[in-house]
Amino acid sequence: MKILLTGGAGDLGRDLGPLLARYHDVKVLDIKKPDNDLEFVSCDISKSEDVEQATKGVDVITHLAALISADTSTQFIDVNTKGTCNILEAALKNGVKKVVYASSVWAASRGLSVPYLPIDENIPCQPEGMYDITKRMGEEFCEYFYRMYGLNTMILRLCGYYPVEGFSSEGDILWDKIDLPEFAGRFVGTGPAFKLTNAWDLTQAFKAAIEDEKIQHDVFIIGLGAPFMREDAEGLKNMPLAVLEKYYPGASEFFKEIGVDVPEIRFWYNTEKAKKHLGFSPKFALQDVMKQYYENKEK
Ligand SMILES: NC(=O)c1ccc[n+]([C@@H]2O[C@H](COP(=O)([O-])OP(=O)(O)OC[C@H]3O[C@@H](n4cnc5c(N)ncnc54)[C@H](O)[C@@H]3O)[C@@H](O)[C@H]2O)c1
């Protein structure tokens, strides 16, 4: 399929583009050129005529272009809101089959004051900043273009992406290189908690959304999930290791051994919907990491 990857020169797009090109014909749209050989079109998404031109002959748009930080609210609105609206309008005009929108869990909430746990796709949306609300508006536009015009739109609410050193291009752990405290800690709320850790997982999530043929419109949380239940919330705040032991026997010893102090876990995400309907989950869950770690140690 011909895929237009907007924001292909950004942090996610630079890692996603080349891997996605293993499966599809990828063209990058951005205001700056990425340092790779992918076909490139220079285009500012806040300019509707340019967007209409750049989206001709495309099957699917994966829409990542956005401002993550800005000096003024208007800048956020111009790119994240108006830009996303331009992408959707152009997709409709040009007969694009689907738009996969890179949203953020922050479109709903930053997690610290939520009415229930774990956070899932139904959590009430109460954005807490201009970036957050403009990502939420992008989601609303996706839903509107689907409901009113039948445009196929998929929303990936990313917990985020912050790569960890030490993965192969197939997403396998390179045990002589992996930053294990950083990687394993992600599953229990340390550092950029719950964010995807490698380009393989990021690519598989977008690939699954692009290639799905059943879903017309939906929203999916994409990140490192956790098996904890609602009733674990107090324990995860007060005695996280005791709760971890319940789900991952040996976790206390494992985290001690790799030098990670497990913090109080105040929120976490339910990522089961993406697994069930898109067939996507990150290549490794915490139990796989622990298992491979001990197998490797014995060698
Ligand atoms: N980084 C994360 O952890 C994270 C978390 C949740 C969601 N997301 C979403 O993923 C997407 C990519 O994020 P990122 O971290 O790669 O951001 P980034 O800032 O690194 O990249 C964004 C890209 O968009 C381009 N861009 C900005 N304004 C543009 C315009 N007017 N026209 C065309 N291109 C423009 C930039 O040049 C840049 O290459 C964003 O939509 C973001 O909201 C990211």
The ligand as a Tripos MOL2 file, in Angstrom:
@<TRIPOS>MOLECULE
LIG
   44    48     1     0     0
SMALL
NO_CHARGES

@<TRIPOS>ATOM
      1 N1          6.9130   11.2510   21.6440 N.am      1 LIG1
      2 C1          6.0060   10.6310   22.3700 C.2       1 LIG1
      3 O1          6.3440    9.9360   23.3530 O.2       1 LIG1
      4 C2          4.5470   10.7360   22.0000 C.ar      1 LIG1
      5 C3          3.5780   10.3630   22.9400 C.ar      1 LIG1
      6 C4          2.2280   10.3880   22.5730 C.ar      1 LIG1
      7 C5          1.8740   10.8320   21.3080 C.ar      1 LIG1
      8 N2          2.8150   11.2410   20.4270 N.ar      1 LIG1
      9 C6          2.3850   11.7270   19.1160 C.3       1 LIG1
     10 O2          3.2090   11.1380   18.1050 O.3       1 LIG1
     11 C7          3.4450   12.0720   17.0650 C.3       1 LIG1
     12 C8          4.9280   12.2170   16.8000 C.3       1 LIG1
     13 O3          5.5720   12.6720   17.9760 O.3       1 LIG1
     14 P1          7.1400   12.9380   18.0200 P.3       1 LIG1
     15 O4          7.5720   12.7270   19.4140 O.co2     1 LIG1
     16 O5          7.8170   12.2160   16.9100 O.co2     1 LIG1
     17 O6          7.1880   14.5170   17.7440 O.3       1 LIG1
     18 P2          8.3540   15.3450   17.0450 P.3       1 LIG1
     19 O7          8.2000   16.7570   17.4830 O.co2     1 LIG1
     20 O8          9.6800   14.6970   17.2500 O.co2     1 LIG1
     21 O9          7.9790   15.2170   15.5110 O.3       1 LIG1
     22 C9          6.9040   15.8920   14.9390 C.3       1 LIG1
     23 C10         7.1920   16.1130   13.4820 C.3       1 LIG1
     24 O10         6.1380   16.9130   12.9360 O.3       1 LIG1
     25 C11         6.7110   17.8560   12.0660 C.3       1 LIG1
     26 N3          5.8630   19.0360   11.9630 N.ar      1 LIG1
     27 C12         5.6590   19.9970   12.9000 C.ar      1 LIG1
     28 N4          4.8750   20.9620   12.4110 N.ar      1 LIG1
     29 C13         4.5510   20.5990   11.1390 C.ar      1 LIG1
     30 C14         3.7650   21.1880   10.1240 C.ar      1 LIG1
     31 N5          3.1500   22.3680   10.3070 N.pl3     1 LIG1
     32 N6          3.6420   20.5450    8.9530 N.ar      1 LIG1
     33 C15         4.2770   19.3620    8.7450 C.ar      1 LIG1
     34 N7          5.0530   18.7560    9.6730 N.ar      1 LIG1
     35 C16         5.1830   19.3750   10.8600 C.ar      1 LIG1
     36 C17         8.0460   18.2140   12.6950 C.3       1 LIG1
     37 O11         8.9330   18.7890   11.7480 O.3       1 LIG1
     38 C18         8.5120   16.8800   13.2320 C.3       1 LIG1
     39 O12         9.3070   16.1890   12.2970 O.3       1 LIG1
     40 C19         2.7720   13.3800   17.4860 C.3       1 LIG1
     41 O13         1.5340   13.4720   16.8480 O.3       1 LIG1
     42 C20         2.5930   13.2120   18.9870 C.3       1 LIG1
     43 O14         1.4810   13.9490   19.4550 O.3       1 LIG1
     44 C21         4.1450   11.2180   20.7500 C.ar      1 LIG1
@<TRIPOS>BOND
     1     1     2 1
     2     2     3 2
     3     2     4 1
     4     4     5 ar
     5     4    44 ar
     6     5     6 ar
     7     6     7 ar
     8     7     8 ar
     9     8     9 1
    10     8    44 ar
    11     9    10 1
    12     9    42 1
    13    10    11 1
    14    11    12 1
    15    11    40 1
    16    12    13 1
    17    13    14 1
    18    14    15 2
    19    14    16 1
    20    14    17 1
    21    17    18 1
    22    18    19 2
    23    18    20 1
    24    18    21 1
    25    21    22 1
    26    22    23 1
    27    23    24 1
    28    23    38 1
    29    24    25 1
    30    25    26 1
    31    25    36 1
    32    26    27 ar
    33    26    35 ar
    34    27    28 ar
    35    28    29 ar
    36    29    30 ar
    37    29    35 ar
    38    30    31 1
    39    30    32 ar
    40    32    33 ar
    41    33    34 ar
    42    34    35 ar
    43    36    37 1
    44    36    38 1
    45    38    39 1
    46    40    41 1
    47    40    42 1
    48    42    43 1
@<TRIPOS>SUBSTRUCTURE
     1 LIG1         1 GROUP 0 **** ****
